[in-house]
Amino acid sequence: MSSETAPPKRGSDWPFYLMAVLAGLGTGWADVVVDDLLFTALLVLSACMLLGILRRRWPWRWVVVVTLCLPLTELMAYVVRTVKPTNGQIWGSFLVALPGLAGAYGGAVVRAAIDNLREGK
């Protein structure tokens, strides 16, 4: 088997899952402190887009990991800091999955385009 036909070696995804959790926790912290849904959606969009570019296989998984960290962060803020999130914040933490989906799949498409350009297709 020549080196040209060998499949590319895939590394472990656990560092990217760790990056997604950290991005989700940071976004959740920003959501609690700033309390601006558009800013939170922008942070989720950018984190999912970056993760979609880095690992384009199954981009929905980055959305799930990042957006599940938002309600967990709000729960931790409620327990530790006794910050009571509003109903809008709770529902908004789930609705930011929509821009996250756009970012993750957009990042995967950009990565596919870059890979095609490198191969000369």
C-alpha atoms as an extended CHARMM CRD file, in Angstrom:
* protein
*
       121  EXT
         1         1  MET       CA              0.0000000000        0.0000000000        0.0000000000  PROA      1               0.0000000000
         2         2  SER       CA              1.5400000000        3.2820000000       -1.0630000000  PROA      2               0.0000000000
         3         3  SER       CA              1.4880000000        6.3640000000        1.0730000000  PROA      3               0.0000000000
         4         4  GLU       CA             -0.8210000000        8.1310000000       -1.4040000000  PROA      4               0.0000000000
         5         5  THR       CA             -3.6570000000        5.6270000000       -0.9730000000  PROA      5               0.0000000000
         6         6  ALA       CA             -3.2980000000        5.1770000000        2.7720000000  PROA      6               0.0000000000
         7         7  PRO       CA             -6.1970000000        6.6640000000        4.7160000000  PROA      7               0.0000000000
         8         8  PRO       CA             -5.2870000000        9.6780000000        6.8290000000  PROA      8               0.0000000000
         9         9  LYS       CA             -4.6250000000        8.8260000000       10.4420000000  PROA      9               0.0000000000
        10        10  ARG       CA             -7.3090000000       10.1240000000       12.7290000000  PROA      10              0.0000000000
        11        11  GLY       CA             -6.3040000000       11.1850000000       16.1670000000  PROA      11              0.0000000000
        12        12  SER       CA             -8.3910000000       11.0450000000       19.2530000000  PROA      12              0.0000000000
        13        13  ASP       CA            -11.2110000000       13.5490000000       19.5900000000  PROA      13              0.0000000000
        14        14  TRP       CA            -10.9930000000       13.9630000000       23.3580000000  PROA      14              0.0000000000
        15        15  PRO       CA             -8.9460000000       17.2260000000       23.1650000000  PROA      15              0.0000000000
        16        16  PHE       CA            -11.6600000000       18.6970000000       20.9590000000  PROA      16              0.0000000000
        17        17  TYR       CA            -14.3770000000       17.5640000000       23.3520000000  PROA      17              0.0000000000
        18        18  LEU       CA            -12.4150000000       19.2320000000       26.1510000000  PROA      18              0.0000000000
        19        19  MET       CA            -12.1840000000       22.3770000000       24.0290000000  PROA      19              0.0000000000
        20        20  ALA       CA            -15.9560000000       22.2250000000       23.4250000000  PROA      20              0.0000000000
        21        21  VAL       CA            -16.6680000000       21.8630000000       27.1600000000  PROA      21              0.0000000000
        22        22  LEU       CA            -14.3730000000       24.7620000000       28.0050000000  PROA      22              0.0000000000
        23        23  ALA       CA            -15.9830000000       26.9000000000       25.3050000000  PROA      23              0.0000000000
        24        24  GLY       CA            -19.4300000000       25.9800000000       26.6190000000  PROA      24              0.0000000000
        25        25  LEU       CA            -18.5160000000       26.7870000000       30.2040000000  PROA      25              0.0000000000
        26        26  GLY       CA            -16.9290000000       30.0810000000       29.1660000000  PROA      26              0.0000000000
        27        27  THR       CA            -19.9770000000       30.9820000000       27.1160000000  PROA      27              0.0000000000
        28        28  GLY       CA            -22.2480000000       30.0650000000       30.0050000000  PROA      28              0.0000000000
        29        29  TRP       CA            -20.2040000000       32.2490000000       32.3390000000  PROA      29              0.0000000000
        30        30  ALA       CA            -20.4780000000       35.1300000000       29.8650000000  PROA      30              0.0000000000
        31        31  ASP       CA            -24.2270000000       34.5200000000       29.6460000000  PROA      31              0.0000000000
        32        32  VAL       CA            -24.5940000000       34.7470000000       33.4310000000  PROA      32              0.0000000000
        33        33  VAL       CA            -22.3810000000       37.8240000000       33.7860000000  PROA      33              0.0000000000
        34        34  VAL       CA            -23.3630000000       39.8250000000       30.6970000000  PROA      34              0.0000000000
        35        35  ASP       CA            -26.9680000000       38.5630000000       30.3550000000  PROA      35              0.0000000000
        36        36  ASP       CA            -27.1270000000       39.2990000000       26.6220000000  PROA      36              0.0000000000
        37        37  LEU       CA            -28.5900000000       36.5410000000       24.4520000000  PROA      37              0.0000000000
        38        38  LEU       CA            -27.1140000000       37.8990000000       21.2020000000  PROA      38              0.0000000000
        39        39  PHE       CA            -23.6160000000       37.9210000000       22.6660000000  PROA      39              0.0000000000
        40        40  THR       CA            -24.1310000000       34.3820000000       23.9300000000  PROA      40              0.0000000000
        41        41  ALA       CA            -25.3540000000       33.2780000000       20.5070000000  PROA      41              0.0000000000
        42        42  LEU       CA            -22.2830000000       34.8660000000       18.8910000000  PROA      42              0.0000000000
        43        43  LEU       CA            -19.9590000000       33.0290000000       21.2640000000  PROA      43              0.0000000000
        44        44  VAL       CA            -21.7140000000       29.7020000000       20.6010000000  PROA      44              0.0000000000
        45        45  LEU       CA            -21.6200000000       30.3500000000       16.8510000000  PROA      45              0.0000000000
        46        46  SER       CA            -17.8950000000       31.0930000000       16.8550000000  PROA      46              0.0000000000
        47        47  ALA       CA            -16.9950000000       28.1570000000       19.1210000000  PROA      47              0.0000000000
        48        48  CYS       CA            -19.0130000000       25.6910000000       17.0500000000  PROA      48              0.0000000000
        49        49  MET       CA            -17.6070000000       27.1040000000       13.8190000000  PROA      49              0.0000000000
        50        50  LEU       CA            -14.0510000000       26.6810000000       15.0570000000  PROA      50              0.0000000000
        51        51  LEU       CA            -14.7530000000       23.1290000000       16.1890000000  PROA      51              0.0000000000
        52        52  GLY       CA            -16.4940000000       22.3830000000       12.8890000000  PROA      52              0.0000000000
        53        53  ILE       CA            -13.4030000000       23.5490000000       11.0240000000  PROA      53              0.0000000000
        54        54  LEU       CA            -11.0660000000       21.5280000000       13.2230000000  PROA      54              0.0000000000
        55        55  ARG       CA            -13.1580000000       18.3310000000       13.1330000000  PROA      55              0.0000000000
        56        56  ARG       CA            -15.7100000000       18.3300000000       10.3540000000  PROA      56              0.0000000000
        57        57  ARG       CA            -17.0370000000       14.8190000000       10.9450000000  PROA      57              0.0000000000
        58        58  TRP       CA            -20.3990000000       14.8910000000       12.7580000000  PROA      58              0.0000000000
        59        59  PRO       CA            -20.5420000000       18.6520000000       13.4100000000  PROA      59              0.0000000000
        60        60  TRP       CA            -23.7650000000       18.3260000000       15.4200000000  PROA      60              0.0000000000
        61        61  ARG       CA            -21.7880000000       16.8390000000       18.3210000000  PROA      61              0.0000000000
        62        62  TRP       CA            -20.0500000000       20.1650000000       18.9600000000  PROA      62              0.0000000000
        63        63  VAL       CA            -23.4040000000       21.9010000000       19.1790000000  PROA      63              0.0000000000
        64        64  VAL       CA            -24.6520000000       19.3520000000       21.6980000000  PROA      64              0.0000000000
        65        65  VAL       CA            -21.5740000000       19.6040000000       23.9180000000  PROA      65              0.0000000000
        66        66  VAL       CA            -21.3190000000       23.4060000000       23.8360000000  PROA      66              0.0000000000
        67        67  THR       CA            -25.0190000000       24.1090000000       24.3630000000  PROA      67              0.0000000000
        68        68  LEU       CA            -25.4430000000       21.5460000000       27.1430000000  PROA      68              0.0000000000
        69        69  CYS       CA            -22.8150000000       23.4020000000       29.1400000000  PROA      69              0.0000000000
        70        70  LEU       CA            -24.8970000000       26.6030000000       29.1690000000  PROA      70              0.0000000000
        71        71  PRO       CA            -27.7240000000       25.3860000000       31.4420000000  PROA      71              0.0000000000
        72        72  LEU       CA            -25.1620000000       23.5960000000       33.6050000000  PROA      72              0.0000000000
        73        73  THR       CA            -23.2700000000       26.8490000000       34.0700000000  PROA      73              0.0000000000
        74        74  GLU       CA            -26.4830000000       28.6690000000       34.9360000000  PROA      74              0.0000000000
        75        75  LEU       CA            -27.2820000000       25.9440000000       37.4630000000  PROA      75              0.0000000000
        76        76  MET       CA            -23.8180000000       26.2990000000       39.0010000000  PROA      76              0.0000000000
        77        77  ALA       CA            -24.2660000000       30.0790000000       39.1630000000  PROA      77              0.0000000000
        78        78  TYR       CA            -27.6020000000       29.5830000000       40.8910000000  PROA      78              0.0000000000
        79        79  VAL       CA            -26.1030000000       27.2010000000       43.4600000000  PROA      79              0.0000000000
        80        80  VAL       CA            -22.8030000000       28.9940000000       44.0820000000  PROA      80              0.0000000000
        81        81  ARG       CA            -23.6020000000       32.6700000000       43.5570000000  PROA      81              0.0000000000
        82        82  THR       CA            -27.3480000000       32.5170000000       44.1540000000  PROA      82              0.0000000000
        83        83  VAL       CA            -27.8720000000       34.2420000000       40.8040000000  PROA      83              0.0000000000
        84        84  LYS       CA            -31.3800000000       33.4470000000       39.7010000000  PROA      84              0.0000000000
        85        85  PRO       CA            -31.6400000000       33.1430000000       35.9330000000  PROA      85              0.0000000000
        86        86  THR       CA            -34.7770000000       34.4400000000       34.3210000000  PROA      86              0.0000000000
        87        87  ASN       CA            -37.0600000000       32.2570000000       32.2260000000  PROA      87              0.0000000000
        88        88  GLY       CA            -35.6920000000       34.0010000000       29.1430000000  PROA      88              0.0000000000
        89        89  GLN       CA            -32.1400000000       33.0050000000       30.0620000000  PROA      89              0.0000000000
        90        90  ILE       CA            -33.1340000000       29.3870000000       30.6100000000  PROA      90              0.0000000000
        91        91  TRP       CA            -34.9740000000       29.0730000000       27.2930000000  PROA      91              0.0000000000
        92        92  GLY       CA            -32.3630000000       31.1630000000       25.5370000000  PROA      92              0.0000000000
        93        93  SER       CA            -29.6380000000       28.7760000000       26.6410000000  PROA      93              0.0000000000
        94        94  PHE       CA            -31.3630000000       26.0790000000       24.5870000000  PROA      94              0.0000000000
        95        95  LEU       CA            -32.2060000000       28.3470000000       21.6480000000  PROA      95              0.0000000000
        96        96  VAL       CA            -28.5690000000       29.2330000000       21.0420000000  PROA      96              0.0000000000
        97        97  ALA       CA            -28.2650000000       25.7450000000       19.5680000000  PROA      97              0.0000000000
        98        98  LEU       CA            -29.6820000000       27.1700000000       16.3290000000  PROA      98              0.0000000000
        99        99  PRO       CA            -26.7620000000       29.5310000000       15.6030000000  PROA      99              0.0000000000
       100       100  GLY       CA            -24.4940000000       26.7980000000       16.9160000000  PROA      100             0.0000000000
       101       101  LEU       CA            -25.8070000000       24.4350000000       14.2400000000  PROA      101             0.0000000000
       102       102  ALA       CA            -25.2110000000       27.0590000000       11.5750000000  PROA      102             0.0000000000
       103       103  GLY       CA            -21.6710000000       27.6070000000       12.8260000000  PROA      103             0.0000000000
       104       104  ALA       CA            -20.7380000000       23.9490000000       13.1290000000  PROA      104             0.0000000000
       105       105  TYR       CA            -22.0630000000       22.9880000000        9.7030000000  PROA      105             0.0000000000
       106       106  GLY       CA            -20.6710000000       26.1760000000        8.1640000000  PROA      106             0.0000000000
       107       107  GLY       CA            -17.2620000000       25.3620000000        9.6110000000  PROA      107             0.0000000000
       108       108  ALA       CA            -17.4870000000       21.8170000000        8.2520000000  PROA      108             0.0000000000
       109       109  VAL       CA            -18.3310000000       23.1610000000        4.7870000000  PROA      109             0.0000000000
       110       110  VAL       CA            -15.3940000000       25.5920000000        4.9290000000  PROA      110             0.0000000000
       111       111  ARG       CA            -13.0790000000       22.7520000000        5.9600000000  PROA      111             0.0000000000
       112       112  ALA       CA            -14.3620000000       20.5710000000        3.1000000000  PROA      112             0.0000000000
       113       113  ALA       CA            -13.7710000000       23.4200000000        0.6500000000  PROA      113             0.0000000000
       114       114  ILE       CA            -10.2390000000       23.9720000000        1.9570000000  PROA      114             0.0000000000
       115       115  ASP       CA             -9.4890000000       20.2420000000        1.7210000000  PROA      115             0.0000000000
       116       116  ASN       CA            -10.7800000000       20.1820000000       -1.8660000000  PROA      116             0.0000000000
       117       117  LEU       CA             -8.6400000000       23.1810000000       -2.7930000000  PROA      117             0.0000000000
       118       118  ARG       CA             -5.5540000000       21.5330000000       -1.2990000000  PROA      118             0.0000000000
       119       119  GLU       CA             -6.1880000000       18.3690000000       -3.3010000000  PROA      119             0.0000000000
       120       120  GLY       CA             -6.6680000000       20.4150000000       -6.4620000000  PROA      120             0.0000000000
       121       121  LYS       CA            -10.2210000000       19.2940000000       -7.1990000000  PROA      121             0.0000000000
